Amino acid sequence: MQRAVKLTINGVVIAMQVETDEEEEVLRLAGKHLQETISAYCAKFPDMPMQETLVRVALEMAYNAFSAESELRKINDECMSLRKDLLSF
């Protein structure tokens, strides 16, 4: 059963739906990481307009996600190759 979870990020309340405790935990961790990243950018670049700060944070997070996905794909390909090698013995 879905339940509502509210997060406040950079002063904005976001309502999300989750089905499990694990989903809620991951969502809250992601929200905390997002807030910490925004705060770090604001501290490092205090004169940067908020819109630019948010775009930079989004770009950084998207880059990290795509990089992680690429690395996971490489690891998966290597595992499949090793599996083939093992099965051929």
C-alpha positions as CSV (number, residue, x, y, z in Angstrom):
1,M,0.0,0.0,0.0
2,Q,1.3,3.4,-0.9
3,R,1.9,6.1,1.7
4,A,2.8,9.7,1.4
5,V,6.2,11.0,2.5
6,K,7.0,14.6,2.7
7,L,10.5,16.0,2.2
8,T,11.7,19.6,2.5
9,I,14.5,20.4,0.2
10,N,15.8,24.0,0.0
11,G,12.6,25.2,1.6
12,V,10.3,23.4,-0.8
13,V,8.0,20.7,0.5
14,I,7.8,17.7,-1.8
15,A,5.2,15.0,-1.3
16,M,6.2,11.6,-2.7
17,Q,4.5,8.2,-2.7
18,V,6.4,5.1,-1.4
19,E,5.3,1.5,-1.0
20,T,8.0,0.2,1.4
21,D,10.1,1.2,4.3
22,E,13.2,0.7,2.1
23,E,11.9,3.1,-0.6
24,E,11.2,5.7,2.1
25,E,14.7,5.3,3.5
26,V,16.3,5.6,0.1
27,L,14.1,8.7,-0.7
28,R,15.0,10.4,2.6
29,L,18.8,9.6,2.0
30,A,18.5,11.1,-1.5
31,G,16.7,14.2,-0.2
32,K,19.4,14.6,2.5
33,H,22.2,14.3,-0.1
34,L,20.5,16.7,-2.4
35,Q,20.1,19.3,0.4
36,E,23.7,18.9,1.5
37,T,24.9,19.3,-2.1
38,I,22.8,22.5,-2.6
39,S,24.1,23.9,0.7
40,A,27.7,23.1,-0.2
41,Y,27.3,24.9,-3.6
42,C,25.6,27.9,-1.9
43,A,28.5,28.1,0.6
44,K,31.2,27.8,-2.1
45,F,29.5,30.1,-4.5
46,P,27.5,32.6,-2.4
47,D,26.9,35.0,-5.3
48,M,25.6,32.4,-7.8
49,P,21.9,32.8,-8.6
50,M,19.8,29.9,-7.0
51,Q,18.6,28.8,-10.4
52,E,22.2,28.3,-11.7
53,T,23.1,26.5,-8.4
54,L,20.2,24.1,-8.8
55,V,21.1,23.4,-12.5
56,R,24.7,22.8,-11.5
57,V,23.6,20.4,-8.7
58,A,21.3,18.6,-11.1
59,L,24.0,18.3,-13.7
60,E,26.5,16.9,-11.1
61,M,24.0,14.3,-9.9
62,A,23.0,13.3,-13.4
63,Y,26.7,12.9,-14.3
64,N,27.3,10.8,-11.2
65,A,24.3,8.6,-12.0
66,F,25.4,8.1,-15.6
67,S,29.0,7.4,-14.6
68,A,27.8,4.8,-12.0
69,E,25.5,3.2,-14.6
70,S,28.4,3.0,-17.1
71,E,30.7,1.4,-14.5
72,L,28.0,-1.1,-13.5
73,R,27.5,-2.1,-17.1
74,K,31.3,-2.7,-17.5
75,I,31.3,-4.8,-14.4
76,N,28.3,-6.8,-15.6
77,D,29.9,-7.4,-19.0
78,E,33.1,-8.6,-17.2
79,C,31.0,-10.9,-15.0
80,M,29.2,-12.3,-18.1
81,S,32.5,-12.9,-19.8
82,L,33.9,-14.7,-16.7
83,R,30.8,-16.8,-16.5
84,K,31.2,-17.9,-20.1
85,D,34.8,-18.8,-19.4
86,L,33.8,-20.8,-16.4
87,L,31.1,-22.7,-18.3
88,S,33.4,-23.5,-21.1
89,F,35.7,-25.6,-18.8
